Amino acid sequence: MLAVLLRGLGGRGVGFGSGFEWWHYPLTACRAILTYLSLAVWPHPLVFDYGVDLGGPGIPEFVCAGLVLGLAGLTVVGWWRSPPLGFLAAWFFITLAPTSSIVPIPLQPIAENRVYLPLAGVVALLVWFIHLAARKISRLLWLALAVALGALTLARNTDYRSDIALWSDTVAKKPLSSRAHQNLGAAFNSRRDPALLADAGRHFSEALRLKPDYAEAMAAVGGILARQGRLEEGIEHCRNAIRLDPRTAEAYNNLGGALWEKRDLAGAIEAYDAAAQLRPGFTEAYVNLANVLLQAGRMAEAIQAGEAALRRSPHLVDARFSLGCALTGVGRQEEAARAFQEVLRIQPNHPDARYNLATTLHQLGRVPEAIPHYEKVLQGNPRHAPALSNLASALLFSGRLAEAAARAEAAIQVKPDFADAHSNLGLALRRSGKLAEAAASFEAALRHNPDLALARTQLDEIRRGTPASR
């Protein structure tokens, strides 16, 4: 009945027509059943993911099938001669049947978690056997067995300390599993640590070698190549992955990254949008889309992409920061300030968010609030020229002329051609009555930026003898 209900589900990860011949999966299931039984007796080696690279059925599978049929026969005999014991054995086979019989599950033909409930019967049988044997076997031997099982448990728990540890263990036990290599590569890659990039690339490449039509691995290799600066190769791999499987969202996302590096903003936008459409929960694609739209000057669309990312992951710092930048770009400073404040609430040491919050507050006329943020940016980076110059402007607004001049001079030392810093120094000097020095500063500002209207106006007023305004 189960087989009839599931018929036609091929291509959805389960069912007939999904990659297994009708007779192949039952043979694989027999191999799985004996694996589960052996692990019930001695739980080693445990494997998190057996993968799909099991090969075609051969002599071992037929031998396993014979053994399983023999055990099933013994179960029938046992039920007839001793119903309680027969029931325990039958419990194992019956509860395991939905996943380990004739209904193919091609993406995970063997999975140890499927045996948790069926093992209740096997464990009860083992307990019964131990009870019978307890009087004949030394207690020291039972104690040694308990210690050994405890050691295995502790060792297995260490494999779960991180995704890298777990997939490294899986690769060690199943070195021919393309999926294990792919997932280990993804675990390394997720750290965004340049030192781990080579490890990620090695495992992605091995996954692709083991399974040349593995679209996800092809896309991952493309992403690594792009990050290594080999953009054309990266783009080619991503496009090949899309040809292998047009539904591979990672391929479009990695393609977008490579095209962005090539300054093909239109192509990157199209690729990121495709990734987001294919997988609506793909927050990374939405954040990337928001950033490239921001760079392209398409602020309204960048806001939409940033908001879409935040709907899926409200605490995503990159999305919140991009949204704040886009809101600033369309003149929605109050909302931008709230976005940057939220970034700093989540990540207090985000220097760009703090600088942008300071400039936004400055633009809103909330200068006393902006000054402490500029100062905190400079605590982390004393050579941040824009922060030095903007702080000088804010201090000018507050009438703190000497401090303003000192900050403007510091900005000029960092960046001698910084026209705004020269202009701010000129303002501080003019208001301090140092007209000749102020004129020289405004002239320097105009040399570096002839279109700086403020500096030209101030210089003309000095030459005409017009008194300085606040």
N, C-alpha and C positions, 0 to 999 in steps of 0.2 A: 504493500500500500504506500509506504514511504517513497519507494522508487517511482511509483506512478505519479504521486503528487509533485515530485521534484523534476519530473521529466520536462525538458525544455528550458531549464534554468542555466544551460551552458553559457559561458561568457560572463556570469555574475559571481564567479568564484565557487560555485557548487553546482552539481547536477550533471546529467549526461550531455555529451556533445561539448565538453569543456576541456578536451585535451587528452583524456584517457579512453582507451578502448574498454568496452564493457567488461572484458575479462581481466584487464590489467590491474584495475584498482583493487578488486578482491584479493589478488595475489600480494599487492603492496600492503593491504590491510592485514593479511596473515603475518607478514613480517613485522608490522607494527604491534600486533597482539603479543607476539613472542617477546618483542622488545619491552613492552609494558610489564609482562609477567616477570621477566628477568630483573627489571628495576624494582619490582615489588619485593623480590627476595633480597637483592643487594643494590641499593640506589646509587650506582656509579657505573659508567659516567652519565650524568644528567646533561641533557642538551636543550638549550633554550629554544632553538629553532633548527629543525632538521632540513629545512629548505625544500626545494623542488627538484634538485639535481640528483635524483635517485637512480637514474638510468633505467633501461628497459628490464622487464622481468627475465630472470635467469634461473639457473639451478637452485640457488639459495631460496628464491621465492617459492619454488615448487616444493622444496623440502619443508619450508615453513608452513605451506598450505597443508601438507600431509600431517605435520605435527599438530596443527590447530584442529584439523578434522579428528585426529585421534583424541585430543583433549575434549572436544565436543562430545565424542562418543562416550568417553569415560564419564562425562557429566551426566549423560542420559542414564548410564548404568548406575552411577552413584545416586541419582535421584530415585531410581527404582529400589535400590537396596537400602539407602539411608536418606530419606527425603530432606532432613535438615542440612546435611552436607551437600547433597545434590543441589539444593536451593541456593546455597552460597556460591557454588561454582556457576550455576545458571545465571545468577544475578550479574556476575562479571560479564558474561557473553551478551545477555539481553540489554543491559544498560549501555554497553559499548557499541551495540549493533548500529545505531543511527549514524555514527561517524566512521565505523570500521567494518563495513560490510560491502555493499555493492554500489552505494551512492557516492560518486567521485567528489572529493574535495581537493581539487588539483593544486590550489595555492598552499595547502598545508596537509599533505597526505599523512604525516606522522606528527603528533603533538602530545607531549606528555601530560598536559593539563586535562586532556579528555578522559584520562583514566582515574581522576580523583574520586568520582562517585563509584565507578565500577570496582575500584580497589577495596571498597568496604567488604565485599564478599571474600576477596582474596586474603585480606588482612585477618578476617575472622577465622578463615581456614588455617592461616599461619599461627594464630594465637592458640587454636585448638591443638595444632601439632606441637607447639612449644609446651603446652600444658602436659601433653602425653610424654614428651621427651625430658621434661624438667627433672624428673627423678633420676634419670640415667646419665645426665650430663652435669659435670661439676659446675658449681655456682661461679667459680672463678672464670670459667669459659663464658658463661652468660654475661658476667661483668665485663670481660674483655670485648664481647660483641657489642654491648651497650656503649662502651667507650669508643669503639671504632665507628659505630653509627653516629655518635655525637660529634666525633671529629669530622666525619663526612658532612654533617649538617653545617658545622662552623665553616668548613672550607667552601661549601656551596654558597653560604651567605655572603662570603667575601666577593663572590662573582657578581653580586647584585649591588655592589657599592657605587657603581656608576655604569652608564651605558657603554663606555669604552671597555670597562672590565668585562661586562657581560658579553659583548660581541667579540672581544678578544678571545674569551673562553670558547665561544661558539666556533670561531674560526679555527682554533687549535684542535677542536674535536671533529669539525667538519670542514677540512681545508678545501674541499671541492664544491662547497656550497656558494654559489654566486650571490645569493641573497645575504648570506652572512658577511661576505666581503663588502657588499654594497652598504649594509647597515653599519658596519664598523667604519667604513670610509665616511659615512654621514655623521657618525658620532665624533670623529676627529674634526670634520669640517665645521660642525656646529660650534666648536670652541672659538672660531675666528682667530686662531692663534697662528701666525705665520710659521712658527716652528713645527706645527703639526700638519702643515699643508702637504708636505711630501708624503707623510703617512696616509693622509686621506687619498691623495692621488694614486698611491700604490695599490690600495685596496679597491678603489674604483676601477682601475685598469685591470686588476685581477678578475673582478666580477665580470667585466666586459670580455676578457679572454675566455673565461669559462662559459659565458653565454653571449655570443656575439650579437644577438638580436635583443639584448636587454636595454630597452629604451631609457630607463631610469639611470642605468650606469653610464650609458652613452652621454646623457645630458650632464651627469655629474662630472665626467671627465672634461666635457666642454667647459663647465664652470671653473674647474681647476686650471685649465689651460689659459682661460681668459684672465684669471687672477695672477697668473705667472707672466702676463704680458703677451702671450701668444694668441692674439685676438682672432686672427683669421682661422687658425686651427680650432679655437674654441667655438667660433661661429659655425664652422663646418660640422663639428660634432653635435652641436645643439640642433642644427637643421636635420642632420641624419636621425637624431632621436625623434624629432617630430615626424619624419617620414615613417619611422618604425611604428610609432604610436602617436597619432595626433592629439591624444588625450593627456599627454605627459605635461602637466603644468610646470614641473621643474625645468623642462627643456625651454619653455617660453621665458621663464623667469631668468635662467642663466643666459639665454640669448639676449634678453633685454640688457643684462649687465655688460655683456661684451659690446653690444651696439652703443651703449652709453659711453663706454670707454673710447669708442671710435668717434665720439661726438655726433653720432647719428641719433639725435634726440627723437625724431619722428619714428624711426624704426624701433627704438627702445620703448617708447610709449605704446606702440602697437603690440609689442611682445609682452610687456607687463600687463596690459589690459587683457590680452588673451589668457595669460596665466590666472588672473583674477576671475575671469569669466568661467574658466574650466573648473576652478576650485574656489568657490565663494568664501571658504574659510581660510584661504591662503593669505594671512596677514602680511607676510613678508612682501608678497607681490604688490599689495595695496600700498605699503610704505614706499617701496621702490617707485611705484607709479606716481605717488604724490611728490617724491623728490625730483624725479625727472621732469614732471609737469612744472614744478616750481622753477627749475633751471630754465625751462623753455618759456617762462613768463606767462604760462596759462594758469593764473592764480585761482580762478573760480573752480576749474577742474581739479587743481591740486587740493583745494579745500574739500571737495567731494570725496576724493580718494583718501585723504587723511581721516575724514569723518567715518568713512566705510571701514578703515582699519580699526579705528577706536571702537566702533560698534562691536567688533569681533573680539577685541582685546583692549579694554579701557585703560589698562596700565602700561600700554606700550609707549615707552619714552620717545622713540624715534618718530612715531606717528604723531604724537602730541607736539613735538618740536617742529616738525614739518608743517603741521596745521597752523601753529603760531606764526611761522614765517610767511605762509600764504595769506593769513589774515592781515598781517602787516602790509603785505603787498597790495591789498585792496582797500587799505585805509581803515580797517576795523581794529584800531589799536586797543580799545578796551578789551575786546575778546582775545586779542593776541596776548595782552598782558596776563590775562587769566590762564591762557594756555601755557605760557612760560612759567608762571607760578606753580602750575600743576606739575610740570616737568621737574622743577626744583623740589617740590614736595616729595616726589618719588625718588629723585636722584639729586640730592643737594649739591653735589660736586660737579654738576654739568656746566662747564665754563661758558659754552656758547649760549645756552639758555639764559644764564645769568647776565651775560653781556646784552643779549637781545632784550631781556626784560628791562635792563637799565636804559637802553636807548628808547624803548617804547614808552616807558614812564617819562623820560626826558621829553619826548615828542608830545606827550599829553600834558606837559607843563607841571608834572608832579616831580619837580627837580629834587626836593629834599629826600624823596623816596629813592630816586635814581642814584644819588651820590654813594650811599653805602654799597650798592650793588657794583658800581664801577670799582670802588675800593677793594671789594672782595675779589673781583676778577683780577685785579693787579696784585693781590696777595699771592695768587696762584701763578701769575705770569707778569712779572714787573715790566717786561718789554712788550706788552700788548699796546702797540702804538695807537690804534683807534680808541681803546679804552682811555689811554692817557689824554688824548686830544679831547674826547667827549667829556671826560671828567673836568678838564680845564674849562670847557664851555659851561658846564654845570656850576662850577665854582665861581665863574664870572657872574652868572645869574644871581648867585647868593652873595655877591660883593666881596668874595675872598680873593682879592686880586693877586697877592703875593703867591698864594698856593696855586692859583690858576696859571700864573706865569711859569712856576716851577714845573707843573705837569706838562704844559705845552713845550717847554724846553726839553723835557725828558722824551716826549714823543718825537721831537725833531732829531734828537741824538739817535734814536732807534731807526728813524726813517727820515733822512735829511730832505727828501723831496716831497714831504707830506704837506701839501698846500694848506689844508684846513688847520693843521697844527701851527704853521707860521701865522695864519690869520688870527687864531685864538691868542697867540703870544702878542701879536700886534694890538689886539683889543685890550689885553691886560696892561700892556705898556702905555697905551694911549690914556686909559682911565687913570693910570698912576702918574700922568703928567710927563712921561718920557716920550715926547713926540718924535724926536729924530730916530730913536730906536724903534718906535712903533712904525714909522714910515718905512724903515729898512725891512721890517718884518712883513709888512703888506706887499712891498716890492718883491720880496722873496716868494711870497705866496703866489703872486701873479706870474712870476717866472715859471713856476711849476704848473700853474693852472690859470692861463690867461682869461678864462671864462668865469672866474670866481668873483661874482658880483659884489659880495660883501667886502672883500679886500679892496676892490677898485673904488667902491663908495667911500670907505674909510680913508683911503689914501687921498682921494680928491678933497675930502673934508679937512684933512690935516693941511693940505696945500692951500686951501682957502681960509684957513684959520677958524673953521667952524668948531665950536666947543663940542667935546665928546658927550654923547648921550649914554644912558645906562645900557 
